[in-house]
Amino acid sequence: MKRDRIMNRLIPQFGDLHLVGHDDPFITLARSIVNQQVTQKAANLAWGKLLEALPKFTPAAVQKAGAPQLAACGLSKRKTEYILDLADHFKTKKVHANEWGQMDDEAVIAELVQIRGITRWTAEMFLIFNLLRPNVLPLDDPRLIDGISQNYFSGEPVSRSDAREVSANWEPFRTVATWYLWRSLDPVPVK
């Protein structure tokens, strides 16, 4: 707040609200895949059906259910493939979820993007919402860019370079600043 006049104005507006993390890495990543490129309502409906069909949502349960049962929950063929690939990566330990807490951000991202359907953006959201990493700047996130545009540039378009320049004052807490910019656009945090 001392280094950035916009954050000095924004942060007090949200009182006791703060970033809340998600515990289970497999569930966090699966939910991210379900949420891709659909409305929040459609994503919530599909996720609810998945949890109803698989109350213990684990890699083994997903693999046992197979593509037909996942698709019956409203997932596209591609998302079904992505979730099965995610389950395979966890079950066969191609990813090192138990080590992610000690790995640096780029190493976690490099591991996650090897899973079908997981992009750098999804990996960065994972760093923010599961590992609660304090200094993530998700430049591919349209809401971050819009938040910077609205709060720092009076709604004018913002380049990645502009966003990096603005974020220099936020280090080492770029995640925190990103969260407040999201809240400035959508005051109620999505659970």
N, C-alpha and C positions, 0 to 999 in steps of 0.2 A: 504494500500500500504506500510505503514511503517513496518508492522509486517510480511509481506510475500513478498519475493523477486520475486516470480512468478507473483503475482498480480501486483507488482510494474512494471513489464515488460508488462503484458497483458493489463491492463486498458488503458494506453495511446494510444494503437493501435486502439482503437475504438472511439476516439474523442467524439463527441456529442451524439453518440448512447446511448440509455438507455432503460430500461424496460418500456413498455407501457401496462397499465392495460386494462381489459375489464370491462365494467360497469355492465351489467345485469347478475346477478348470474344464472338465469334459462338458458339463452342463452349460457353462458360460459360452464355450465355443459352439456347441450345438445350437444354442439359442441364437447366437449371432448369425449362424447359417440360416436358420429358419426366418430370421428378421430381414434378410437381404432382399431388397427390391420389391417389397410388398408393403401395404399399409400396415400400421400398427395393429389395427383391428384384425386383419387377415392373419398376421403373424401370431397374435395372441390366441386366435381360434385354433390355428394349426398346432401351436405349442400345447394348448390345453388338451387337444385330442391325443397328442403324443404322450403326454403324462398320464392320461386316462388309460391308454393302451399299454403303456410301460411305466407303471408306478415306480419301479426301481429303474431309473434311467441311467444305466451303466453301459460301458462299451460292450460287455458280454450280452446284455439284454437287447441292445440294438442289433447286434449281429444275429442273435437268435431270432429276432422278429423278422429280419430280412426286408428286402425291397417292397414286396407286396403290402406288408402291414404298415410300413412307413408311408407308402404312397396313399394308403387308405385313410391316413390322418390328414390328407390334404397337401402333402409335399409334392412338388414337381419331381419329374424323373431325375433332373440334375441335382436338386437339393437332397433327394434320397441317396444318390451316389455320393454326394459330399459327406453326408452324415455317416454313411457306411465306411467311407475312407477315414473319417475322423476316428470312428470306433476302432478300425483296424490299427491306426497309428498308436492309439492308447493301449489296446490289448496286446499288441506285439512289441510294445515299448520302443517304437521308432521315434517317439518323442520322450523327453526326459522331464515330465511334469514335476516330479519330486525334486528336481534340481533348479527349476525356473526361478525360485526365490533367490538363489545365489548367482544366477547368470546375469550378465548385463543385458540391457534392453535390446541391442542389436542382435545378440546371440539368440535371444528368445524369438525375436521376429524372424530370423533366418530359419529357425527350426519350424516355426508355425506355418510359414508360407510354403513349406513343402507339402502341406496337406491340401488336397483339392478343395477349392471353394474358400480358402483363407487367403486374403490379400494382405498387403501391408497395413491398410486401414483397419481391417478386422484384428490383426495382431496388435496394433496400437490401442484399439479399444480394449483388448484383453489386458494389455499392460496397465491401462487406466482402471478398469472395473474389476479385474480379478487380482492382479498383483499390487494394485494401488501404488504404482510407480509415480513419484512426484514430479518428474520433469519430462513428460511426454508432450510433444507438439505434433498433433496429427494434421499435417498440412493438406492431406487429401480429404479432410472432413469439411463438407460444405457449410455446416452450421458454425464451425470455428471461423471460417473465412467470412461468413455473413456477419457473425458477431463482431469481428474486427472491423469490417466495413461499416456496420451501423454505429459502433461505439467510438471508432477512431478516425473514420474517414467520411462521416456524414452520409453514409449510404453509397458512396462511390465505390466502383469495383476495386478489388484488392488483389495484388499478385502474391505469389508465394514469397517473393523477395520482400514485399511490404510486410507480410505476416511475420517473417523471420526477424525483420528489423524491429517491429513492435514488440515481439516476444523476448528480445534481448533483456529488457528490464524485468522480466518475470523469472529468469533463471535464479535458483534451481527449482522453481515451482511452476513450471509451464502447465502442468496438469491442472493445478489449482486455478490458474488464470483461465484456462480453457473451460473448465467447469463453470466458472462465473460468467463467462461469455455465453455459454449455452443457456444458463439460467436467464440471462438478459433477454434472450429470444423466446424462451419457454420457461417461465418461472417455476412450474411444477415439475420436479425431477421424475423421469420415467422410471418405474421400478422394474 
